[in-house]
Amino acid sequence: MSMLGKMLGFGRNEEYDRGIRLFDQGLYEEAIEHFRRAAAAGSPDALTERLAKFYTAEAHANLGQCAMKRGAWERAEFHFRKALEIHPHYADLHFCLAQVLRRRLCYAQSLEALGRALEINPRFAKAHFHRGLALYALGARDEAAAAFGTAVELEPGFATETFSQAMALHEAGDFAAALHAFEMCSATEVDDILFHFRLGDDLYRRAMFEEAIQEYQKALELNPSYPDVHSHLGLALAAAGRPEEAISSFRRAVEINPAYVDAWINLGVLQKQAGDHGGARESFAKVQSLDPENPLASQNLAELERQRAA
């Protein structure tokens, strides 16, 4: 998700600023109301409106995570669905919804959400693994085993001793014990990656950019194939005054996931600032091909054309 607008100080108004302060305090319900007011204000500029909607989705996603930790599955589902109304093209949100639906034993719906996540990011290893869990619970065990295999191929961190035991139980026909073992496998070093990623985000929000960079790099040392980590690293590098490295991080993010709209936006912004107007035009044109109504792409392309014509 794009946080570059906030980082550069764009698109602020009084309600938006109040919402950001509440968001940073973890007061997400209250923040959502102020972001709603910011977006509904008379003729808000396009970036303020986009940022308000972005942080509304972030607030709902965080509320969903909090509800998951409490086991409040219905509440978690509500918040993830609200976040997806704003950002239907975010694989992580579909994955979180799928987790909740599986906990509620809604396996078919969970598979549908995982399918959407994998359409957006086919290399989403954890989504493949959780697809295997849902399929296994439904009795489609051979298909589930194939999904587990894909997950392990993409993310070797899943190939633990517990996973080997789960496969042995599966082959022996002890399906209940195998499912339990597969469930245990879902908590691996993948969660260590998530820990460093979230810690990096927390440090970034507190303007501790160098420390955030270190956490994102730790996550990427465990597995360099996560586009979100590369993108957030790019934001931290840009905020720390390291734009060339930031551009490289955004490029890596879109190499891994060519449909990553916000990484393309952030790449285009930095290319434009660096004077690479041809590269910026290509990046914003890519955004338009993925999200035709994206206001940031339209505004920047129009500005680039005016500069070229001058």
Phi, psi and omega in degrees: 000146186277124173242009185294326179300315178296317183301321183271359176082021181275157164068029182272147163213176189299314181294320178298315180298319177298318179299318179297316179299316179293321178300314181293340176272357182082014180266073192288321180300314180293322180298321181302320181295319180289324176294324177298317179294321180297317181289333184268356182298155182300118178049057176292149177293157189299323183287320177300315180298317181294316180295320179298318178293320179302311182288335172298315178297318178299318180296316177297320179297318179293322176296323176297318178297317178299317179295322177300317181298329179274353184077017179272078192293320180296318179294320178298316179300317179303311185291320179293324177293322177296319178297320181290336175298329181270319184233074181288351183258020178257114183299322183299322180292319176297322179296315179298317177300318180299320178300314180297315182297324178292322176298329178273008178067021176267071191294319181297318178292324177297317178297323178296317179294320178294323177300320178293320178300319183283335171296321181285316181225090183297344181261021181280091189301316184293329176293320176299317181295316181289332171298319176299319179297316180294318179296320181296318180296331179275355179093001178272069194286324179294318177295322178296317180299322177295320179295319176299317180299319178296318180298316180294322178297320181282326184226093181300343178300339177284342186278065181265174175299323179297321178297318178299320178295320179297317179295322178295318177296320177299312181293333178278353179086009178269077192290325180295314179293324179296316180299318179299317180293320177298322177300319180295329182292338185291345175257098184225199177295347172304323179289333174294322176299314180297322179300309181295323179298311182291324177295320176300317178298319180296317179295321178299314181298334179267013178063024176264073194291318180295320178294322177297318179303317181298320180291318177298321179293324176298318178298318182287335174294327178288320176199118184274011188260016181262110183296325181298321181293317177299319182293315179292326173300319178301319178297316180293320178297318178297317180294331179275005178080032180236067189294325181295318177294324179297316178301318179298321180293318178294322177299318180295322180299316183280341171293319180287317181229091183298347180262016184278091188302310186291328175294321176297319179299311182297322176299313181298318180299314182289323176298318179297317179295327181279356181088006178271074187291327177295315178296320179297318178300318179297318181294313180291329175295323176296319177301314180298324179293330180271327185219081189304334183262013182294118184290327181295318178297314181298315182297315183290322177296319179296318179295318178297322178293322178296319180294323180291325182282341184290000000 
